[in-house]
Amino acid sequence: MARVLVHCPLNISRSLEQMLKDYGRDLEKRHGLQVEIETQPHRPEEDGLFKMCLEKGEIPELVIGQVNDFAELPEGYLEEYFRSLPGRFPLRSELAKAGFADEKGYFQPFVVIPFAMFYNPNLLGEKELPEAWKDLLEARWRKQVIMPDEYRMVSKIIRTFMQARYPERFADFRENVIHQGAPIDVVNAVDEGRYQLGITNIAFARISRNKNTRLIWPRDGIFCMPQVMVWSKKADERLLEIGDFLLSRQVQEYLALQTFIPASPDVAIPKLLTDHNFSLHWESWEHYLSVIKGSQV
């Protein structure tokens, strides 16, 4: 039995889980390979599945989703237990040029999730909008920026990288932000005029019930979180076909509908992003993991 762990944002987790279970049954029919799909619970009081596996000394055959789970591994652990597959899976040129191709070959991206700033145009004029993330440190945004609950991944990523970029003024950012509810609650709060600005997963940020929200395109780029596939060395070779499935048109088009950036070159980047000449705040895998590992927020 091949153990596959899935740790993706809630809005795509359930659909991906079902897709993977269906594909797993197909794998079993074709190869006799049994696959058990386990999905990370989205509850703050529960430890991560990956962490629990490592504590028991049980390395899963495949990990799908947030690379953050790998940031705390001891030195040399990744190389000892996981498989390097450079060039095995296609990556669109835009992401490769931006540095999302892992030269060591352990992390195989299948989608990149942007996090967006958005605002209520009834409360703010265009000249009042923040032009860059640094602008959110200003006192005029005190308690006017809403983000999801502190334990949710979008909030963790934004806080972590704001602290890394502006360590001396990070306290100002924390003073400006209110954490409250799920992503949809954040959108509703801005949509209803209770807050001027919001930050959340772009799949939620792009729409609102009353249509009183607009996206902001900061000149220094959009914070993001890549979703990856990582195979252990004990994984059956046939299990690599799950990677081909996640990069298939069926899955990649579903992810693009969320306004996520598909890794496959065969599926177009969402028009909302290309129309605004977006850029992503990303340096390298080494930088991303080092920031996550060093975070205290």
C-alpha positions as CSV (number, residue, x, y, z in Angstrom):
1,M,0.0,0.0,0.0
2,A,1.5,3.3,-1.1
3,R,0.8,6.1,1.3
4,V,0.1,9.6,-0.2
5,L,-0.2,12.6,2.0
6,V,-2.1,15.7,0.7
7,H,-1.7,19.1,2.4
8,C,-3.3,21.8,0.2
9,P,-5.4,24.8,0.8
10,L,-9.0,23.9,1.8
11,N,-10.7,25.3,-1.2
12,I,-8.9,22.8,-3.5
13,S,-8.1,20.1,-1.0
14,R,-11.4,18.2,-1.2
15,S,-11.5,18.3,-5.0
16,L,-7.9,17.2,-5.4
17,E,-8.5,14.4,-2.8
18,Q,-11.4,13.0,-4.9
19,M,-9.5,13.3,-8.1
20,L,-6.5,11.5,-6.6
21,K,-8.7,8.7,-5.2
22,D,-10.3,8.2,-8.6
23,Y,-6.9,8.1,-10.2
24,G,-5.6,5.7,-7.5
25,R,-8.3,3.2,-8.4
26,D,-7.2,3.5,-12.0
27,L,-3.6,2.9,-11.0
28,E,-4.7,-0.2,-9.1
29,K,-6.6,-1.6,-12.1
30,R,-3.6,-1.0,-14.5
31,H,-0.7,-1.9,-12.2
32,G,-2.1,-3.6,-9.2
33,L,-0.6,-0.8,-7.1
34,Q,-2.8,0.2,-4.1
35,V,-2.8,3.8,-3.1
36,E,-4.1,5.3,0.2
37,I,-4.8,9.1,0.0
38,E,-4.6,10.9,3.4
39,T,-5.6,14.5,3.6
40,Q,-4.4,17.0,6.2
41,P,-7.1,18.1,8.6
42,H,-7.6,21.9,8.5
43,R,-7.9,22.3,12.3
44,P,-5.4,24.3,14.3
45,E,-5.3,21.8,17.2
46,E,-4.1,18.9,15.0
47,D,-0.5,18.2,14.1
48,G,0.4,17.8,10.5
49,L,0.2,14.3,9.0
50,F,3.8,14.7,7.7
51,K,5.1,15.6,11.1
52,M,3.3,12.6,12.7
53,C,4.7,10.3,10.0
54,L,8.3,11.4,10.6
55,E,7.9,11.1,14.4
56,K,6.8,7.5,13.9
57,G,9.7,6.9,11.4
58,E,7.2,6.3,8.6
59,I,8.2,8.0,5.4
60,P,5.2,8.4,3.0
61,E,5.8,7.4,-0.5
62,L,4.5,10.7,-1.8
63,V,3.8,14.1,-0.3
64,I,1.6,16.5,-2.2
65,G,1.1,20.2,-1.4
66,Q,2.8,22.6,0.9
67,V,6.6,22.5,0.8
68,N,6.6,24.3,4.2
69,D,6.4,20.8,5.8
70,F,10.0,20.2,4.6
71,A,11.5,23.4,6.1
72,E,12.2,21.8,9.5
73,L,13.9,18.6,8.3
74,P,17.3,17.9,9.8
75,E,20.3,18.6,7.6
76,G,20.7,15.8,5.0
77,Y,17.3,14.2,5.8
78,L,15.8,15.2,2.4
79,E,18.7,13.8,0.5
80,E,18.8,10.5,2.5
81,Y,15.1,9.7,2.3
82,F,13.6,11.5,-0.7
83,R,14.1,11.2,-4.5
84,S,15.7,13.7,-6.8
85,L,14.0,13.9,-10.1
86,P,15.4,16.8,-12.0
87,G,13.6,17.4,-15.3
88,R,11.1,14.6,-14.9
89,F,8.1,16.9,-14.9
90,P,7.5,19.8,-17.2
91,L,7.4,23.3,-15.8
92,R,6.2,26.3,-17.7
93,S,8.9,28.7,-18.8
94,E,7.5,31.7,-16.9
95,L,7.9,29.8,-13.6
96,A,11.3,28.2,-14.6
97,K,12.7,31.7,-15.4
98,A,11.4,33.0,-12.1
99,G,13.3,30.3,-10.2
100,F,10.6,27.8,-9.3
101,A,12.5,24.9,-10.9
102,D,14.3,23.1,-8.0
103,E,17.8,22.5,-9.4
104,K,18.3,19.6,-6.8
105,G,15.2,17.9,-8.2
106,Y,13.3,17.2,-4.9
107,F,10.5,19.6,-5.2
108,Q,8.3,19.2,-8.3
109,P,5.8,22.2,-8.5
110,F,2.4,21.5,-9.9
111,V,0.8,24.9,-9.2
112,V,1.7,28.3,-7.6
113,I,-0.9,30.0,-5.4
114,P,-0.9,33.8,-5.3
115,F,-2.0,35.7,-2.3
116,A,-3.7,39.0,-3.0
117,M,-4.3,42.4,-1.5
118,F,-7.8,43.8,-2.2
119,Y,-9.8,46.8,-1.1
120,N,-13.3,48.4,-1.0
121,P,-13.5,51.2,-3.6
122,N,-16.3,52.8,-1.6
123,L,-13.8,53.5,1.2
124,L,-10.6,54.1,-0.7
125,G,-9.7,56.0,-3.9
126,E,-7.1,54.8,-6.3
127,K,-4.6,57.5,-5.1
128,E,-4.9,56.2,-1.5
129,L,-4.0,52.6,-2.3
130,P,-0.8,51.0,-1.1
131,E,1.6,50.7,-4.1
132,A,3.9,48.1,-2.4
133,W,3.8,45.8,0.6
134,K,6.0,48.3,2.5
135,D,3.2,50.8,2.4
136,L,1.2,48.5,4.8
137,L,3.6,49.4,7.5
138,E,2.3,53.0,7.6
139,A,0.2,54.1,10.6
140,R,-2.8,55.1,8.4
141,W,-3.6,51.4,8.1
142,R,-3.9,50.8,11.8
143,K,-6.5,48.1,12.3
144,Q,-7.8,48.6,8.8
145,V,-6.3,45.4,7.2
146,I,-8.0,42.1,7.7
147,M,-6.5,38.7,7.2
148,P,-7.7,35.1,8.0
149,D,-7.2,33.5,11.4
150,E,-3.5,33.5,12.4
151,Y,-3.2,29.7,12.1
152,R,-4.3,29.7,8.4
153,M,-1.5,29.2,5.9
154,V,-2.1,32.5,4.0
155,S,-1.7,34.5,7.2
156,K,1.4,32.5,8.2
157,I,3.1,33.1,4.9
158,I,2.3,36.8,4.7
159,R,3.5,37.4,8.3
160,T,6.6,35.3,7.8
161,F,7.7,37.1,4.7
162,M,6.8,40.6,6.0
163,Q,8.9,39.9,9.0
164,A,11.8,38.7,6.9
165,R,11.6,41.8,4.6
166,Y,11.0,44.4,7.3
167,P,12.3,43.0,10.6
168,E,12.7,46.4,12.2
169,R,9.2,47.5,11.4
170,F,7.3,44.2,11.6
171,A,5.6,45.3,14.8
172,D,3.9,48.1,12.8
173,F,2.5,45.6,10.4
174,R,1.1,43.5,13.2
175,E,-0.5,46.6,14.7
176,N,-2.2,47.3,11.4
177,V,-3.7,43.8,10.9
178,I,-6.8,42.1,12.3
179,H,-7.0,38.3,12.0
180,Q,-10.5,37.0,11.8
181,G,-12.2,34.0,10.3
182,A,-11.8,32.0,7.1
183,P,-10.8,33.6,3.7
184,I,-14.5,34.1,2.8
185,D,-15.1,35.9,6.0
186,V,-12.2,38.3,5.2
187,V,-13.7,39.0,1.7
188,N,-17.2,39.6,3.2
189,A,-15.7,42.0,5.8
190,V,-14.1,44.2,3.1
191,D,-17.1,43.8,0.8
192,E,-19.4,45.1,3.5
193,G,-17.2,48.0,4.3
194,R,-16.1,46.9,7.8
195,Y,-12.4,47.1,6.7
196,Q,-10.6,49.0,4.0
197,L,-8.2,46.3,2.9
198,G,-8.0,42.5,2.9
199,I,-5.3,39.9,2.2
200,T,-6.1,36.3,1.3
201,N,-5.8,33.5,-1.3
202,I,-6.6,35.0,-4.7
203,A,-9.3,32.5,-5.4
204,F,-11.4,34.2,-2.7
205,A,-10.0,37.8,-3.2
206,R,-11.1,38.1,-6.8
207,I,-14.9,37.8,-6.1
208,S,-17.3,39.2,-3.6
209,R,-21.1,39.0,-3.0
210,N,-21.8,42.7,-3.3
211,K,-19.0,43.4,-5.8
212,N,-17.5,46.0,-3.6
213,T,-13.9,44.7,-3.8
214,R,-11.0,45.3,-6.2
215,L,-7.6,43.6,-6.4
216,I,-4.4,45.6,-5.8
217,W,-1.3,44.8,-7.9
218,P,1.7,45.8,-5.8
219,R,4.8,46.9,-7.8
220,D,7.0,44.6,-5.8
221,G,5.1,41.5,-6.7
222,I,2.6,39.1,-5.2
223,F,3.4,36.8,-2.3
224,C,2.8,33.2,-3.2
225,M,3.0,29.6,-2.1
226,P,4.1,26.8,-4.5
227,Q,2.4,23.4,-4.2
228,V,4.8,20.5,-4.8
229,M,5.1,16.8,-5.2
230,V,7.9,15.0,-3.4
231,W,8.6,11.2,-3.7
232,S,10.4,9.1,-1.2
233,K,13.2,6.8,-2.3
234,K,11.1,3.8,-1.4
235,A,8.2,4.8,-3.8
236,D,7.4,2.4,-6.6
237,E,8.4,3.8,-10.0
238,R,4.8,3.5,-11.2
239,L,3.8,6.0,-8.5
240,L,5.4,8.8,-10.6
241,E,2.3,8.6,-12.8
242,I,0.4,10.5,-10.1
243,G,2.7,13.4,-11.0
244,D,1.8,13.1,-14.6
245,F,-1.8,13.1,-13.6
246,L,-1.5,16.3,-11.5
247,L,0.1,18.0,-14.5
248,S,-2.6,16.7,-16.8
249,R,-5.0,19.2,-18.5
250,Q,-7.9,18.0,-16.3
251,V,-6.2,18.9,-13.1
252,Q,-4.3,22.0,-14.3
253,E,-7.4,23.6,-15.9
254,Y,-9.2,23.1,-12.6
255,L,-6.4,24.9,-10.7
256,A,-6.3,27.7,-13.3
257,L,-10.0,28.3,-12.7
258,Q,-9.0,29.3,-9.1
259,T,-6.7,31.9,-10.6
260,F,-3.8,29.9,-9.6
261,I,-0.7,29.6,-11.9
262,P,-0.6,26.1,-13.5
263,A,2.8,24.5,-13.7
264,S,2.0,22.8,-17.0
265,P,3.0,24.7,-20.1
266,D,-0.1,23.2,-21.8
267,V,-2.6,25.3,-19.8
268,A,-2.7,29.0,-20.0
269,I,-2.1,31.4,-17.1
270,P,-5.4,32.9,-16.0
271,K,-6.2,36.1,-17.9
272,L,-6.8,38.1,-14.8
273,L,-3.1,37.7,-14.0
274,T,-1.7,38.2,-17.5
275,D,-3.9,41.3,-18.0
276,H,-2.2,43.0,-15.0
277,N,1.4,42.0,-15.8
278,F,1.7,40.4,-12.4
279,S,5.0,39.4,-10.9
280,L,5.6,37.0,-8.0
281,H,7.7,37.7,-4.9
282,W,10.0,34.7,-5.2
283,E,13.8,34.4,-4.9
284,S,14.7,30.7,-4.7
285,W,13.8,27.4,-3.0
286,E,16.7,27.9,-0.6
287,H,15.6,31.4,0.4
288,Y,11.9,30.4,0.8
289,L,12.7,27.4,3.0
290,S,15.2,29.4,5.1
291,V,12.7,32.1,5.7
292,I,10.0,29.5,6.7
293,K,12.5,27.7,9.0
294,G,13.6,30.9,10.7
295,S,10.1,32.3,11.3
296,Q,8.9,32.9,14.8
297,V,5.4,34.2,13.9
